[in-house]
Amino acid sequence: MEPEPGDVAQLIHQVAVLGGGIAGAAAALRLAQGGLHPVWIAQNRQDTFKPGEHLSAAAIPLLKTLGSDAMLRSEVHRHAHSTYSAWGSDMLVERNAIVHLEGPPIVLDRGAFEDALTAQAVAAGAQRIEQDVGNLRVADGLWHLDTGDNQIKVGFVFDATGRKAIVASKFATRFQADKLSCQYALFTSSALEDPRPVTLIEAEARGWWYMSVLADQRVIVNFYSDADLPGFDNAQLEENAHRTKAISAYLSDYGYRISGDAKRITTNSSWIAPAIGAGWVAIGDASTAFDPLSSHGMTTALWSAIQAADAFVAQDRGKMHAYAENVAKGVEQYLTALYQVYSSEQRWVDRPFWARRAGTYAKTDKVPKAENTF
Ligand SMILES: Cc1cc2nc3c(=O)[nH]c(=O)nc-3n(C[C@H](O)[C@H](O)[C@H](O)COP(=O)(O)OP(=O)(O)OC[C@H]3O[C@@H](n4cnc5c(N)ncnc54)[C@H](O)[C@@H]3O)c2cc1C
């Protein structure tokens, strides 16, 4: 019997996806494409700006797998042909010098992108409940999920609740490599000249800066430092952005000023191990949350959602186990690469932010093996 929306409270479901970000949307879509009827518990997105817009070219084949790549052609996104960084020296060098066969990376309108994936998942048959999961417990071999209005019983859950990892963090250990946090604000300009569409990254003694021009010509400015190191208020964020070299020159050339409040958000590198357990799998940031310097969070969200959903649709224990092993391997490779990138900046190794990154990432043994519990 096909579930009707009103029947949700009474039914026992085969599978639920928790969380309405990219990982949740992609998993709900992929499960529905596999012929299942996932319940997708995801609160409506607040209409606020969500940072994290640089979509790596590696995401494009994944979006093709989902049949979602056409959405990148919308004018609300822009191709990121010009990405430069001043890292390890004052010199500004092109960051993505290699030609991407898949196409260039994209600077997304994140809200529009998530809305389009959501619409596709619902059209494919995901049954969306626009609420948060409050309490959850396991009884009689089923998950009992409480959303306030609904008590939902389900056999298997995809935890796509981001860094909160509301299921996975109860049943597996979350590890954290650092305390990275991001302060960000939007900047606007009233100048008539079209700004050059660039992305700039610039290291400094207290951390590093990122600036990118969005398709609507607003500019996002992020300052990355550790959560326990001093942050900025609005005026200080703008003033300190103007003390950089490349980013300051860009903001001044086009007359950009801060608009709205600066916010601070967690961006540390953290991961769950193992990424699967009895009746659950963690995907996206719930399994591995990466430093935004890697530009890989959204790609990993898509990859993990597809891998885990395909394993579930096939009811293939081996595939699900391989997914968890690949997550663990990916964490090790990521930490090694991250260490190499941070240690290539040697100008301020006596300052707290950079001293903390001198050699610690590579020495992790915190990625335990997954039990095959699927
Ligand atoms: C400042 C910043 C810059 C970034 N820059 C980039 C970048 O340039 N490129 C890149 O690829 N990645 C970037 N990232 C990382 C990227 O944003 C994440 O990796 C990506 O959003 C992960 O998607 P997700 O769906 O796993 O998690 P999220 O996007 O965090 O979504 C999780 C969802 O779960 C919901 N949720 C939480 N609790 C519950 C509950 N109890 N019940 C139901 N739902 C719940 C949340 O409301 C949210 O909608 C950046 C991140 C930050 C913070």
PDBQT file of the ligand as one rigid body, heavy atoms in Angstrom, charges set to zero:
ROOT
HETATM    1  C1  LIG A 401      31.711  28.596   6.491  1.00  0.00    +0.000 C 
HETATM    2  C2  LIG A 401      31.645  27.338   5.666  1.00  0.00    +0.000 A 
HETATM    3  C3  LIG A 401      32.192  27.329   4.397  1.00  0.00    +0.000 A 
HETATM    4  C4  LIG A 401      32.145  26.170   3.630  1.00  0.00    +0.000 A 
HETATM    5  N1  LIG A 401      32.653  26.199   2.364  1.00  0.00    +0.000 NA
HETATM    6  C5  LIG A 401      32.514  25.117   1.568  1.00  0.00    +0.000 A 
HETATM    7  C6  LIG A 401      32.911  25.171   0.209  1.00  0.00    +0.000 A 
HETATM    8  O1  LIG A 401      33.348  26.219  -0.299  1.00  0.00    +0.000 OA
HETATM    9  N2  LIG A 401      32.774  24.035  -0.540  1.00  0.00    +0.000 N 
HETATM   10  C7  LIG A 401      32.259  22.883  -0.034  1.00  0.00    +0.000 A 
HETATM   11  O2  LIG A 401      32.128  21.881  -0.763  1.00  0.00    +0.000 OA
HETATM   12  N3  LIG A 401      31.854  22.813   1.255  1.00  0.00    +0.000 NA
HETATM   13  C8  LIG A 401      31.965  23.904   2.055  1.00  0.00    +0.000 A 
HETATM   14  N4  LIG A 401      31.529  23.844   3.350  1.00  0.00    +0.000 N 
HETATM   15  C9  LIG A 401      31.042  22.557   3.872  1.00  0.00    +0.000 C 
HETATM   16  C10 LIG A 401      29.621  22.245   3.392  1.00  0.00    +0.000 C 
HETATM   17  O3  LIG A 401      28.790  23.349   3.638  1.00  0.00    +0.000 OA
HETATM   18  C11 LIG A 401      29.129  21.013   4.145  1.00  0.00    +0.000 C 
HETATM   19  O4  LIG A 401      30.059  19.965   3.984  1.00  0.00    +0.000 OA
HETATM   20  C12 LIG A 401      27.756  20.569   3.638  1.00  0.00    +0.000 C 
HETATM   21  O5  LIG A 401      26.795  21.552   3.938  1.00  0.00    +0.000 OA
HETATM   22  C13 LIG A 401      27.354  19.259   4.294  1.00  0.00    +0.000 C 
HETATM   23  O6  LIG A 401      26.024  18.977   3.953  1.00  0.00    +0.000 OA
HETATM   24  P1  LIG A 401      25.132  18.098   4.936  1.00  0.00    +0.000 P 
HETATM   25  O7  LIG A 401      23.822  17.924   4.255  1.00  0.00    +0.000 OA
HETATM   26  O8  LIG A 401      25.892  16.907   5.368  1.00  0.00    +0.000 OA
HETATM   27  O9  LIG A 401      24.981  18.981   6.258  1.00  0.00    +0.000 OA
HETATM   28  P2  LIG A 401      24.214  20.339   6.509  1.00  0.00    +0.000 P 
HETATM   29  O10 LIG A 401      24.264  21.232   5.318  1.00  0.00    +0.000 OA
HETATM   30  O11 LIG A 401      24.767  20.865   7.793  1.00  0.00    +0.000 OA
HETATM   31  O12 LIG A 401      22.696  19.911   6.725  1.00  0.00    +0.000 OA
HETATM   32  C14 LIG A 401      22.293  19.241   7.890  1.00  0.00    +0.000 C 
HETATM   33  C15 LIG A 401      20.797  19.422   8.018  1.00  0.00    +0.000 C 
HETATM   34  O13 LIG A 401      20.323  18.637   9.120  1.00  0.00    +0.000 OA
HETATM   35  C16 LIG A 401      19.338  19.394   9.792  1.00  0.00    +0.000 C 
HETATM   36  N5  LIG A 401      19.156  18.886  11.157  1.00  0.00    +0.000 N 
HETATM   37  C17 LIG A 401      19.973  19.058  12.230  1.00  0.00    +0.000 A 
HETATM   38  N6  LIG A 401      19.400  18.497  13.311  1.00  0.00    +0.000 NA
HETATM   39  C18 LIG A 401      18.224  17.933  12.904  1.00  0.00    +0.000 A 
HETATM   40  C19 LIG A 401      17.170  17.218  13.565  1.00  0.00    +0.000 A 
HETATM   41  N7  LIG A 401      17.216  16.976  14.883  1.00  0.00    +0.000 N 
HETATM   42  N8  LIG A 401      16.113  16.794  12.825  1.00  0.00    +0.000 NA
HETATM   43  C20 LIG A 401      16.044  17.028  11.484  1.00  0.00    +0.000 A 
HETATM   44  N9  LIG A 401      17.001  17.740  10.817  1.00  0.00    +0.000 NA
HETATM   45  C21 LIG A 401      18.073  18.179  11.527  1.00  0.00    +0.000 A 
HETATM   46  C22 LIG A 401      19.893  20.829   9.731  1.00  0.00    +0.000 C 
HETATM   47  O14 LIG A 401      18.876  21.775   9.983  1.00  0.00    +0.000 OA
HETATM   48  C23 LIG A 401      20.404  20.877   8.300  1.00  0.00    +0.000 C 
HETATM   49  O15 LIG A 401      19.383  21.253   7.416  1.00  0.00    +0.000 OA
HETATM   50  C24 LIG A 401      31.548  24.987   4.142  1.00  0.00    +0.000 A 
HETATM   51  C25 LIG A 401      31.000  24.996   5.424  1.00  0.00    +0.000 A 
HETATM   52  C26 LIG A 401      31.027  26.156   6.163  1.00  0.00    +0.000 A 
HETATM   53  C27 LIG A 401      30.391  26.147   7.534  1.00  0.00    +0.000 C 
ENDROOT
TORSDOF 0
